[in-house]
């Protein structure tokens, strides 16, 4: 768990006087509970049936049955032309999600992160087609940095949710540890937001490497 292995570990070094033992134990209980619930879902027969059905559909190309003729014609284009269309579309959608970037709330940032993840996966998968274009790797690298900063911001947001759940335990040392973590992350949040804005400006100014 990122929170236990990174955030608390850093705080132990930065604030050795804060008792974090109770917080570590509470987080570990939450982790075991969450993993147990996940294991129950994965062990359910419905999960196995879904995976088998999905594999069968992919193998028989059943997904093509749900595509209209126009979209199917697009998929029949030569791969370089199709790659340009895919990347341009995903890039355009990401920029649209990032309109008024500074005013994006946590949920909007998460939606942008998902959009950028799709763009990055597509760009990395199709990158061999643009191997001779030096800007391609630079584009992907800057995209990855924005995605990483958005992920860090999301981790901080999710930590608040975890701490709110743990806070129900009426133990003063635990509440003190939670307060220390919240204060520590408030400082981190300022630094993450600054880095995120810088990385987004750099990525937004990066020229597209496709369609050339």
C-alpha positions in Angstrom: 0.0 0.0 0.0 1.5 3.3 -1.1 0.3 5.2 2.0 1.9 2.7 4.5 5.1 2.2 2.6 5.8 5.8 1.5 3.8 8.5 3.4 4.1 7.0 6.9 7.7 5.9 6.3 8.6 9.5 5.3 6.8 10.9 8.4 8.6 8.5 10.7 11.9 10.0 9.5 10.6 13.6 9.5 8.8 13.5 12.9 10.3 10.8 15.1 8.4 12.1 18.1 5.0 11.3 16.7 3.7 7.9 17.7 2.6 6.2 14.5 2.3 2.7 15.8 -1.5 2.8 16.2 -1.9 4.4 12.7 0.3 1.7 11.1 -1.9 -1.0 12.8 -5.1 0.6 11.7 -3.9 0.9 8.1 -2.8 -2.7 8.1 -6.3 -3.8 9.3 -7.9 -1.7 6.5 -5.5 -3.3 3.9 -6.3 -6.9 5.0 -10.0 -6.1 5.0 -9.9 -4.7 1.5 -7.7 -7.5 0.1 -10.1 -10.0 1.7 -13.1 -8.5 -0.1 -11.2 -8.5 -3.4 -10.1 -12.2 -3.0 -13.8 -13.1 -2.3 -14.8 -11.4 -5.6 -12.0 -13.0 -7.6 -12.8 -16.5 -6.2 -16.5 -16.2 -7.2 -17.5 -18.4 -10.1 -19.0 -15.3 -11.9 -15.5 -13.8 -12.2 -14.2 -17.0 -13.9 -17.2 -17.1 -16.3 -16.7 -13.5 -17.2 -13.0 -14.0 -18.0 -13.7 -17.1 -20.1 -16.5 -15.2 -21.9 -14.3 -12.3 -22.6 -11.5 -14.4 -23.9 -14.0 -16.3 -26.2 -15.4 -13.0 -27.6 -11.9 -11.6 -28.3 -10.8 -14.9 -30.0 -13.9 -14.9 -32.2 -13.6 -11.2 -32.8 -17.2 -10.8 -31.5 -16.6 -7.2 -30.6 -16.8 -6.4 -34.4 -20.5 -7.3 -34.3 -21.3 -4.2 -32.2 -19.6 -1.8 -34.6 -21.4 0.1 -37.3 -20.3 0.0 -40.9 -18.7 3.4 -40.8 -16.6 2.7 -37.7 -15.6 -0.7 -39.2 -14.4 1.1 -42.3 -12.2 3.3 -40.2 -10.7 0.3 -38.6 -9.9 -1.1 -42.0 -7.6 1.8 -42.9 -3.8 1.2 -43.1 -2.4 1.2 -39.6 -0.3 4.5 -40.0 -3.4 6.4 -41.0 -5.5 4.7 -38.2 -2.8 5.5 -35.6 -2.9 9.2 -36.5 -6.7 9.2 -36.1 -6.5 7.4 -32.7 -3.8 9.6 -31.3 -5.4 12.9 -32.5 -8.8 11.9 -31.1 -7.4 11.0 -27.6 -5.2 14.1 -27.5 -8.1 16.3 -28.4 -10.3 14.7 -25.7 -7.6 15.2 -23.1 -7.2 18.9 -23.9 -10.9 19.3 -23.7 -11.0 17.7 -20.2 -8.2 20.0 -19.1 -9.9 23.2 -20.1 -9.5 25.7 -17.2 -6.8 23.5 -15.8 -6.1 25.5 -12.6 -9.8 25.2 -11.6 -10.1 21.5 -12.0 -11.4 19.8 -8.8 -10.2 16.4 -7.6 -12.8 14.4 -9.6 -12.1 16.4 -12.8 -8.4 15.8 -12.3 -9.1 12.1 -12.0 -11.1 12.1 -15.2 -8.2 13.9 -16.9 -5.8 11.3 -15.5 -7.8 8.5 -17.0 -7.9 10.2 -20.4 -4.2 10.8 -20.3 -3.6 7.2 -19.4 -5.5 6.0 -22.5 -3.5 8.5 -24.6 -0.2 7.3 -23.1 -1.0 3.6 -23.6 -2.0 4.2 -27.2 1.1 6.4 -27.8 3.4 3.8 -26.4 1.8 1.0 -28.3 1.9 2.8 -31.6 5.4 4.4 -31.0 7.3 1.9 -33.2 5.4 3.4 -36.2 7.0 6.8 -35.5 10.4 5.5 -34.5 12.1 8.0 -36.9 10.4 11.0 -35.3 12.5 12.3 -32.4 9.6 14.3 -30.9 7.6 11.1 -30.3 9.6 10.0 -27.3 9.7 13.5 -25.8 5.9 13.7 -26.1 5.4 10.4 -24.3 7.9 11.3 -21.6 6.2 14.6 -20.8 2.8 12.9 -20.9 4.0 10.3 -18.4 5.2 13.1 -16.0 1.8 14.8 -16.1 0.1 11.5 -15.4 2.5 10.8 -12.5 1.7 14.1 -10.9 -2.0 13.6 -11.3 -1.6 10.2 -9.7 0.3 11.7 -6.7 -2.5 14.3 -6.3 -5.1 11.5 -6.3 -3.1 9.5 -3.7 -3.3 12.5 -1.4 -7.0 12.8 -1.9 -7.5 9.0 -1.3 -5.5 9.2 1.9 -8.0 11.7 3.3 -10.8 9.1 2.7 -8.7 6.4 4.4 -8.0 8.6 7.4 -11.6 9.6 7.8 -12.5 5.9 8.1 -9.8 5.2 10.6 -10.6 8.3 12.6 -13.7 6.6 14.0 -11.5 4.8 16.4 -11.5 6.8 19.7 -7.8 6.7 20.5 -6.1 10.1 21.2 -2.6 8.9 20.0 -4.2 7.7 16.7 -5.9 11.1 16.2 -2.6 12.8 16.9 -0.9 10.7 14.2 -3.8 11.4 11.8 -3.4 15.1 12.4 0.3 14.9 11.7 -0.3 13.0 8.4 -2.9 15.6 7.3 -0.5 18.5 8.0 2.4 16.7 6.3 0.3 16.1 3.2 -1.1 19.6 3.1 2.5 20.7 2.5 3.0 18.0 -0.1 -0.2 19.0 -1.8 1.2 22.5 -2.4 4.3 21.2 -4.0 2.5 18.6 -6.1 0.1 21.3 -7.4 3.0 23.5 -8.4 4.8 20.7 -10.2 1.6 19.5 -11.9 0.9 23.0 -13.4 4.5 23.2 -14.6 4.4 19.7 -16.2 1.0 20.4 -17.8 2.2 23.6 -19.4 5.2 21.8 -20.8 3.1 18.9 -22.2 0.5 21.2 -23.6 3.2 23.0 -25.6 4.6 19.8 -26.9 3.8 19.4 -30.7 2.0 16.3 -31.8 4.3 13.8 -33.5 1.7 12.1 -35.6 0.2 13.3 -38.9 3.5 14.4 -40.3 
